[in-house]
Amino acid sequence: MLLFFNVSSEVACWMITGERQAARIRGLYLEAVLRQDIAFFDKEITTGQLVQRMSGDTILIQDAIGEKVDLWKLEYIIVSL
C-alpha cells in the first residue's frame, strides 16, 4: 500500500514537472517567434503551421518528461520486486 502511494505521488510530480516545462517552453517559443521579422511570416511559415509546430513539439516534450520517464521508473520498480 505504501509503495502504491509513493509511486502514485511520484507519477503526479513527474506529470506536473512535464506540464510546467511544456508551458515554459511554449512561452519561450512564442517570444522567439514574435522577435522574427514580418517577412518571416509571409515567406517561411503560415499561422497554422506555426501553431501546429509549437503545440506538437511541446506535447512531445511534456509526454517525454511526464509520462515516459515515470513509466520507465514504474516498470523498473515492478520488475525489481
Backbone torsions as a table, in degrees:
resi	resn	phi	psi	omega
1	MET	NA	-44.7	179.7
2	LEU	-64.8	-38.5	178.1
3	LEU	-62.5	-42.1	178.9
4	PHE	-61.1	-43.4	179.3
5	PHE	-63.8	-43.3	179.4
6	ASN	-62.8	-45.1	-179.5
7	VAL	-65.6	-42.4	179.8
8	SER	-63.5	-42.4	179.4
9	SER	-67.5	-34.8	177.0
10	GLU	-67.2	-40.3	176.1
11	VAL	-58.8	-46.3	-179.8
12	ALA	-61.4	-43.0	-180.0
13	CYS	-63.4	-43.2	179.0
14	TRP	-66.1	-37.4	179.5
15	MET	-68.0	-40.1	177.2
16	ILE	-64.4	-41.5	177.5
17	THR	-60.5	-43.6	178.2
18	GLY	-61.9	-42.0	179.4
19	GLU	-65.6	-42.0	179.8
20	ARG	-64.8	-43.7	179.6
21	GLN	-64.6	-40.8	178.7
22	ALA	-63.3	-41.0	178.4
23	ALA	-64.5	-41.7	179.1
24	ARG	-64.4	-43.7	-179.9
25	ILE	-65.8	-39.9	176.0
26	ARG	-58.0	-44.4	179.3
27	GLY	-63.0	-44.8	179.3
28	LEU	-65.4	-38.5	178.6
29	TYR	-63.9	-43.9	179.4
30	LEU	-63.6	-42.3	177.0
31	GLU	-60.4	-42.4	179.9
32	ALA	-65.5	-39.1	179.8
33	VAL	-67.8	-40.1	-179.1
34	LEU	-69.3	-19.1	176.4
35	ARG	-80.9	-8.4	-178.9
36	GLN	-70.4	156.0	175.6
37	ASP	-68.5	151.8	-179.0
38	ILE	-58.9	-34.3	-179.2
39	ALA	-61.7	-27.8	178.2
40	PHE	-57.6	-39.8	-177.8
41	PHE	-76.8	-22.9	178.2
42	ASP	-80.2	-37.4	-171.7
43	LYS	-104.9	-39.3	-168.0
44	GLU	-90.8	-42.3	-168.9
45	ILE	-148.7	147.0	175.1
46	THR	-96.4	167.4	-179.5
47	THR	-62.1	-41.9	179.3
48	GLY	-62.0	-41.8	178.6
49	GLN	-65.3	-39.1	179.8
50	LEU	-63.0	-48.1	-179.8
51	VAL	-64.8	-42.7	180.0
52	GLN	-62.9	-44.1	-178.9
53	ARG	-66.2	-44.6	-178.8
54	MET	-63.6	-45.5	-177.9
55	SER	-70.2	-42.4	-179.1
56	GLY	-64.2	-43.8	-178.9
57	ASP	-66.3	-41.8	-178.8
58	THR	-71.5	-30.9	175.8
59	ILE	-66.0	-40.6	177.3
60	LEU	-62.0	-42.6	178.8
61	ILE	-65.1	-43.2	179.9
62	GLN	-62.2	-42.9	178.1
63	ASP	-63.5	-42.6	-177.9
64	ALA	-64.0	-41.9	-178.9
65	ILE	-76.3	-48.8	-169.9
66	GLY	-78.4	-49.7	-171.2
67	GLU	-100.3	-48.0	-171.9
68	LYS	-69.8	-40.7	178.0
69	VAL	-63.6	-43.6	-178.1
70	ASP	-69.9	-38.7	178.3
71	LEU	-63.9	-36.4	177.2
72	TRP	-62.2	-43.3	179.2
73	LYS	-66.3	-39.0	178.8
74	LEU	-62.9	-44.2	177.9
75	GLU	-63.0	-38.6	178.4
76	TYR	-62.8	-41.7	-179.8
77	ILE	-66.9	-42.3	-178.3
78	ILE	-66.1	-42.3	-179.7
79	VAL	-66.6	-36.1	-178.1
80	SER	-73.9	-15.7	177.7
81	LEU	-74.4	NA	NA
